[in-house]
């Protein structure tokens, strides 16, 4: 119910609606949202209120390069 209120408050036109949906698709397939079984997926109201569709997401399956220390420690 609160997410619907947040969406109504945004009142997106067609262009913004498409941006929101594209951002949601990126977020859903991101490493951030998929790790630990989705434990860190934000509440829909929070995501909408903070403009989550504008965030940059790291695609699932990609990884950041390990540091030399991580490699030396076997991490």
C-alpha positions in Angstrom: 0.0 0.0 0.0 2.8 2.4 0.9 4.7 1.5 -2.3 1.6 2.4 -4.3 1.3 5.7 -2.5 5.0 6.4 -3.4 4.4 5.5 -7.0 1.3 7.8 -7.2 3.4 10.6 -5.6 6.0 10.2 -8.3 3.2 10.4 -10.9 5.5 9.2 -13.8 4.7 10.1 -17.4 5.3 7.4 -20.0 9.0 8.2 -20.3 9.7 8.1 -16.6 7.6 4.9 -16.2 9.8 3.2 -18.8 12.9 4.4 -17.0 11.6 3.1 -13.7 10.8 -0.3 -15.2 14.2 -0.5 -17.0 15.9 0.4 -13.7 13.9 -2.3 -11.9 15.0 -4.9 -14.5 18.6 -4.0 -14.0 18.2 -4.1 -10.2 16.5 -7.5 -10.2 19.3 -9.1 -12.1 22.1 -7.3 -10.2 24.7 -8.9 -8.0 23.5 -6.6 -5.1 19.9 -7.9 -5.2 20.8 -11.5 -5.8 23.4 -12.0 -3.1 22.5 -14.0 0.0 19.2 -15.1 -1.5 17.9 -11.5 -2.0 18.5 -10.5 1.6 19.5 -7.0 0.6 16.6 -6.2 -1.8 15.2 -2.8 -0.6 11.6 -2.4 0.4 9.6 -1.2 -2.7 8.6 2.0 -1.0 12.2 2.8 -0.1 13.4 2.0 -3.6 10.8 4.3 -5.1 11.3 7.1 -2.6 15.0 7.3 -3.2 14.9 6.9 -6.9 16.4 3.5 -7.0 15.9 3.2 -10.8 18.7 5.8 -11.2 21.2 3.7 -9.2 24.0 1.9 -11.0 24.0 -1.8 -10.5 26.7 -4.4 -11.0 25.4 -7.2 -13.2 25.1 -10.6 -11.5 28.1 -12.9 -12.2 30.5 -10.0 -12.5 33.1 -9.7 -9.8 35.5 -7.0 -8.7 39.1 -7.8 -9.1 40.8 -9.3 -6.1 43.5 -7.3 -4.3 46.9 -8.7 -4.0 46.3 -9.2 -0.3 43.1 -11.1 -0.9 44.9 -13.4 -3.3 47.8 -13.9 -0.9 45.3 -14.8 1.8 43.4 -17.1 -0.5 40.2 -15.0 -0.2 
